[in-house]
Amino acid sequence: MNTDFQNAISGLEGKCAMLLAMQPVAVAEAKGIGSVAGVYLLSQGTKHLYVGRSNNIRRRLRLHCQGARNQAPLAKQLAMLHLSQAGVPLPSAYRKGNKEFYGTDPQFCRAFKNAKVTVASSSVRFVEEREPVAQALLEIYVALAMKTPFNDFDVH
């Protein structure tokens, strides 16, 4: 194995343990986080939903709760899941990211708005990590270790 890569992944387990050891805080109360760079874990109760990374976690969490569909990936996926479970037939444009559908379909817009409220009521843990490659690797590691259902790492 490449030594640089091996060095980069050697601390992932410890950083993940630090993340999980943090007492979760409500996303709505995340104003006190400051402009920390690192990796965050969104959960509802004991169910871990989504892992993300940012150079400003507080701002990123605000986008998850108030942003547009391309800024709030967890809310977008929760809205899609809600519509699917409600038996709403989703056109192929929905899955492919058709901007017109996302912006004009009233059912999606309503579900997306409700999903952002759900995200805002979630809890968050975070761990500081300033180095971009370490952030990316830690995000992937935590998503795999916690089996977060809403991280897909798909290229859109």
N, C-alpha and C positions, 0 to 999 in steps of 0.2 A: 504494500500500500504506500502511496505517496506520503512522505513524512509531513509535508505541510498540511495535507488533508487530515492525517492522523492527529496532528497537534490541534487542528481546528475542532475536531469532534471529541477530543479527550475530556473537555469540561462540560459537555452537554448534559450528562446525567446529573451532575451537581447543580447546574443552573436550573434544570427542571425541578429538582428537589427543593431548591430555594423558592421557586415560583409556587409550588404546591404548598409549601410551609407558610406562605403569606396568608394572613387572615383576609378573606375576601371582603371587599367593600362594594356598596351599591354603586352601579354605574352613575346614577343620578348624583351621587356624592363624590364623584371622581374629580371635582373641581380642585380638591386639595392635593392632587397628585403632583402638580407642577409640570414642567415640560420635560419629563423623563423620556429618554430614548430607550427602547427595549422591546420586550415581547410581553403580550398580555393574553390572558385566558378568560373568555366570557363563559359564564355558567349560570344555570338555573338550579338552585339547590345543589345537589351532588352530581348533577348531570353537566358535564363539560360539553359546550356546544361549538366553540370556535376559538382558534388561536390566530392572533395577528401580530404584526410588528410595526413599529413606527418610530420616527425620530422625535415625535411629540405625542405621547400616548393620550394625554388629556384632550388634545385637539382631535385626535383620531376617534376617540370614543364619542365625542360630540358629533362627528360626521356619521358614525354608526346610528345615532339616534335622530339626527336632523337632516342628514345629507340626502342628495339625490341617489337614485338606484345604483349608479356606478361608484358611489362613495360609501354605500351601506350594504356590503355584500351579504352579511348575515340576515339583515331585514329582507333583502331581495329573495334569498333562498327560503326564509320562513314564509314569506308571502306566497311563493310558488308552491310550497308544501301545503299550505292551508288551502289554496285553490284546488290543488290536486286531490286532497283528502275530501274536499267538499263536492267532488265529482264535476268540477268545472272543466270542460274540455279545453286543453291548452293547445293553441295552434303551434305549428313547428316554429313559427317566428318567435314565440315566447322563449323557447329553449335556445334559440340561436342569438338572442340578444337584440332583436328588432327594436330599434329606438322608438318607432312610431307606436308599436304595441304597448310598450312600457309607459309611454307618456299619455296615451289616449284611452286605454281600456279602463273603464270605471271600476270593474271588479278588482283588477290588479292594483290600481291606485289606492283603493280602500284597504285592501289586504296589506299593501306595503306600508301605509300609514299606521295601521294597527300593529304590524310587525315591528316598526320602529319603537312603538310604545313598549312592546314586549322586551326588546333589547334594552331599553332604558331601565326596565325593572329587573334586569339581570344583575349578577354580581361580577366583579372583575378582580383578578389577581394580576400582578405584573412583576417583572424582574428587569432591572436595568441592564442594558447591553448596548453600547454605543457603536461597536464595530459592525459594519453592514453585513459582512459574510457570516460572522458569528450570529447575528440576528436571524438571517435567513436559515441557517442550519438549525438554530434553536427552535424556530417556528415549526419547521418540518418535524424535528424530533418530538416536540411536545404534541403536535397534532397526531403523530403516529402512536406515541405512548399513551395518550389520553383518548385515542379513538374518537376525536371530535368529528361529528357527522357532517358538519357544514364547511369543512376545509376540503377543497377538491384539487387544488393546484393545477387545474385545467388551464390551458392556454386559450384565451378567447379572441 
